[in-house]
Amino acid sequence: MVENNIDQKIQAVVGETIEEAIENEEPIEIEIVTEETLIEDSPIEKDFFDNLAEEMEENELGRISSNLMGDYENDRASREEWASTYTQGL
């Protein structure tokens, strides 16, 4: 037969009751934010479809361009043997 233990306190792993285990000595502060206290995180509205390159610094664009061109050249070089084999097979 199954025992009915519903009225017994649940024991925490270390032997103390759950109420003792989760007891917090310091009060918890909760701040309720209303619509009046919300701060807009983007005061300058930009169009979603704006060209980002027009907004970026030239040195940053140069760095991105160099990385992109280097990655392209590495990709092309890694496929060179495959491309040669493919064209010879045609």
C-alpha positions as CSV (number, residue, x, y, z in Angstrom):
1,M,0.0,0.0,0.0
2,V,1.2,3.6,-0.8
3,E,2.0,5.9,2.1
4,N,0.4,9.3,2.2
5,N,3.2,11.7,3.0
6,I,1.5,14.9,1.8
7,D,1.6,16.7,5.1
8,Q,5.3,16.1,5.8
9,K,7.9,18.8,5.1
10,I,10.2,18.2,2.2
11,Q,13.8,17.9,3.3
12,A,16.6,19.7,1.4
13,V,19.7,17.8,0.3
14,V,21.7,18.8,3.4
15,G,19.0,18.0,5.9
16,E,17.3,21.3,6.4
17,T,13.8,22.0,5.3
18,I,13.1,23.9,2.0
19,E,11.9,26.9,3.9
20,E,15.2,27.1,5.8
21,A,17.3,26.5,2.7
22,I,15.8,29.3,0.7
23,E,15.5,31.8,3.5
24,N,17.0,35.1,2.4
25,E,18.3,37.4,5.2
26,E,18.4,40.5,3.0
27,P,15.2,42.0,1.6
28,I,14.8,41.9,-2.2
29,E,14.2,45.3,-3.9
30,I,11.9,45.2,-7.0
31,E,11.5,48.3,-9.2
32,I,8.3,48.5,-11.3
33,V,8.9,50.2,-14.6
34,T,5.9,52.0,-16.1
35,E,5.6,53.5,-19.6
36,E,6.5,56.9,-18.2
37,T,9.9,55.7,-17.0
38,L,10.9,53.8,-20.1
39,I,13.9,55.3,-22.0
40,E,14.2,55.0,-25.7
41,D,17.4,53.1,-26.6
42,S,17.7,54.5,-30.0
43,P,17.1,58.3,-30.1
44,I,18.3,58.7,-33.7
45,E,15.9,56.9,-36.0
46,K,17.5,55.6,-39.2
47,D,15.9,54.0,-42.1
48,F,16.3,50.2,-42.1
49,F,17.5,50.2,-45.7
50,D,20.2,52.9,-45.3
51,N,23.5,52.1,-46.8
52,L,25.8,51.3,-43.9
53,A,28.9,51.9,-45.9
54,E,28.0,55.6,-46.1
55,E,27.9,55.7,-42.3
56,M,31.2,53.9,-41.6
57,E,34.7,55.3,-41.3
58,E,37.0,54.8,-44.3
59,N,39.6,52.8,-42.4
60,E,36.9,50.4,-41.2
61,L,35.7,49.9,-44.7
62,G,39.2,49.3,-45.9
63,R,39.7,46.6,-43.2
64,I,36.5,44.9,-44.2
65,S,37.4,45.1,-47.9
66,S,40.9,43.6,-47.2
67,N,39.4,40.7,-45.2
68,L,36.8,40.0,-47.8
69,M,39.3,40.0,-50.7
70,G,41.7,37.8,-48.8
71,D,38.9,35.3,-48.0
72,Y,37.8,35.3,-51.7
73,E,41.4,34.7,-52.9
74,N,41.8,31.8,-50.3
75,D,38.5,30.3,-51.4
76,R,39.4,30.5,-55.1
77,A,42.9,29.0,-54.5
78,S,41.4,26.1,-52.5
79,R,39.0,25.3,-55.3
80,E,41.6,25.6,-58.1
81,E,42.3,21.8,-58.3
82,W,38.6,21.0,-58.3
83,A,38.0,23.6,-61.1
84,S,40.8,22.2,-63.2
85,T,39.5,18.6,-62.8
86,Y,36.0,19.8,-63.6
87,T,36.9,21.6,-66.8
88,Q,39.1,18.7,-68.0
89,G,36.1,16.4,-67.4
90,L,33.9,18.4,-69.7
